[in-house]
Amino acid sequence: MIIFQKENFFPDINLVLNEIKSMELHNQETFNKRNNDNQTWPGFRSDLLSYTHHPALLGLLLLSFSNLKLKIKIKELTAYIHLRTQEDNEKDWIHTDSWQYSLLVYLNKTNLNSGTKIFDNNSNEINDIKYVQNRAILYNGNYRHMGYGHFGNSVDDGRLTLNLFFNETTD
């Protein structure tokens, strides 16, 4: 189910937040047009984090991930910042990700009325991970899951996450 949960994922969450909160976020329609894509999700999302546009943040993310000392070798990855506000509560749904693994890092202040729920194939809730600032959760992208309890109205007070999706190499 949950492969890994880590508190205090980033050594300095405030440094990370300053970088993240300066990023431009897009609604789904604008994001898909900018990226020639057809993704579906509620809320707002950054463009792909990359060494070109956000080298320090992506480097810190990968360093923090490697410090977990998991025996996972990343083959390919994609990462975004995702904001969901209280307006998005009714827009979310149970889904799976198209990547082998998903890593979420909860960025804003702790809100125990928010988090991520994991479901079995019959839509029974089997895990509830609470939204605790700087908590990272790693899980198999094939698990049925859903964010819930979206809150706030902006990057300063909303449900702000770093979403990393990746596949593992077989080498």
Secondary structure, DSSP 8 states (H G I E B T S, - for coil): -EEEEESS-SS-HHHHHHHHHTS-EE-HHHHHHHHT-----SSEEE----TTT-HHHHHHHHHHHHTT--S--EEEEEEEEEEE-GGGGGG---B--SSSEEEEEE-SS-EEEEEEEEE-TTS-EEEEEEE-TT-EEEEETTSEEEEE----SSTTTSEEEEEEEEEE---
